[in-house]
Amino acid sequence: MAACLRFTRRVWKSFLQNKGHDTQCFPNLKIHNASPGVVIASLKVEPYNLNRVGTVHGGLILSLTDTLGSLAVATKGQYMTGVSTDIGTSFCRPSGKAGDILHVKAELIGMGKSLAYTRVEFTNPDGLLLAYGHHTKYVGKSSGDPQNVKFSSDGEIVVEGEDIDVD
């Protein structure tokens, strides 16, 4: 398994260990792949993820935009992924019902010394775009975290910092 994927899963595990929002809303989020700048994930839609008409609640999509945008920042070796400054989601069509699988691709569009910008796309198993979001994070204070790492350009190995396997 590539170092970038191991690290991103470690950051996700730290989100779950917090026992906060992510644990309550989507504890079954699966991180399938991570390379520098990109996270691929999926979520099986549960009954508690639905709105009153029986489809995926828009708040779930927005929350996933937040979390997956943060994990896209993590793919660059940032253990602390900063704080949100702007976030938004556009809904293209209903995003499924209980039992459906949401596929998610989160991409880090750019990252400077203070801000990181991400785009998150949600598709169904056939690849049909359901929603997309954007997320801006303030990362100025998180760039010096001692748990940060640097990856090789392909994300296969850690070239600076500690490579810890959590699985």
Stockholm file with secondary structure:
# STOCKHOLM 1.0

chainA/1-167         MAACLRFTRRVWKSFLQNKGHDTQCFPNLKIHNASPGVVIASLKVEPYNLNRVGTVHGGLILSLTDTLGSLAVATKGQYMTGVSTDIGTSFCRPSGKAGDILHVKAELIGMGKSLAYTRVEFTNPDGLLLAYGHHTKYVGKSSGDPQNVKFSSDGEIVVEGEDIDVD
#=GR chainA/1-167 SS CCHHHHHHHHHHHHHHHTTSHHHHHCTTCEEEEEETTEEEEEEECCGGGBCTTSSBCHHHHHHHHHHHHHHHHHTTTCSSCCEEEEEEEEECSCCCCTTCEEEEEEEEEEECSSEEEEEEEEECTTCCEEEEEEEEEECTTGGGCTTCCEECTTSSSEEESCCCCCC
#=GC SS_cons         CCHHHHHHHHHHHHHHHTTSHHHHHCTTCEEEEEETTEEEEEEECCGGGBCTTSSBCHHHHHHHHHHHHHHHHHTTTCSSCCEEEEEEEEECSCCCCTTCEEEEEEEEEEECSSEEEEEEEEECTTCCEEEEEEEEEECTTGGGCTTCCEECTTSSSEEESCCCCCC
//
